């Protein structure tokens, strides 16, 4: 498996939206799963209202396909949940080691 690029998203939610936040990430997971090519996707919590998501891909085209269908579009549809606009930063993967069974 070749992994060359990734995207790191950061989300700062308004307090009191726990159910909506869970739904947001469930919808994000479904969007990622519908993509023809993704290698990994993780959503994580950094603080009480700060969350992130990371996805890695073999190519820039695969990453751009997710970004055009995924996080930015979904985020725009629930903009009222955010204390600050989400960020979606593109990155190059320097090293990748898949987990062993």
N, C-alpha and C positions, 0 to 999 in steps of 0.2 A: 504494500500500500504506500503510495507516494502522497506526502502532505507538504504543500509548499506555501500556502497562504491561510490567513485566518481573519476573523473579525471579532473584536472585543467590544461589547456593548455595556453601557452603564446606565442605570435607571435610578432616579431619585423620586420616590413616590411620596405623595402626601400621606400623613398618618391616618389610620382608621379605615383602610381599604384592603384589609387582609384577604377577603374572599375574592375581590376583583383582581388582586395581584396574582393569586393562585390561578385564576381563570386566564389571566394574561399569559402566564408561562405555559399553561396547558395548551392554549391556542398556538403559542410560539413553537412548542414541541411538535404539534401536528403539522405546522407549516414546514418545519425542517424535515420531518418524516416524509412529506410528500415530494421533496426534492429528489431528482434522479441521482444526484451525486453529492453526498456529504460524508465526511469521515467521522466526525464527532460533534456533539453539541452538549454543552453543560450550562445550566442556570444555577446561580448561587446567590447567597445572601451575604452582604458585607457588613450590614448594620441594621438598626431598627427599621429604616425605610430605604436603605441603599441596597440595590441588587445589581447583578451583572449576568451576562451570558457570553459564552465563547463558542465559536464554531470554527472548524478547520476543514480545508478543502485541498484538492489536488491542483486546482487551477483558479486563476482570477475569474474566468468565465463562470465557474461553478459558484464562487463566492458572490459575484455580482448577481447571479440568478436568485440566490437566496435573499440578498438585500433588496432586490426589486420586488420580491413576493412576500418578504418576511417582516422583520422587526420594525423598520421605519414605517411601513404601511400600517401594520398593526398598531404601533405606537400612536400614529396620527388619529386612529379611530377611537382611542381612549385617552386623548391628551388631557382631559380633566383630572386624571389620576396622578399626574406628575407635578412635583414641586419645581422641577427644572426640566428643560428639554433633554431627552435621552441623547446619548452620543453613540456613534457607531464608527469605531476606528479600525481601519484596515491594517493588517500586519503581515510581515513575512515570517514564515516558520523557519527557524534556524536548525532545529533538531526535533525529530519525532520518533518516539519508540512506542509501537503498539504494545498493548498488554499481552501477556502470554497466558494461554488457557491453563 
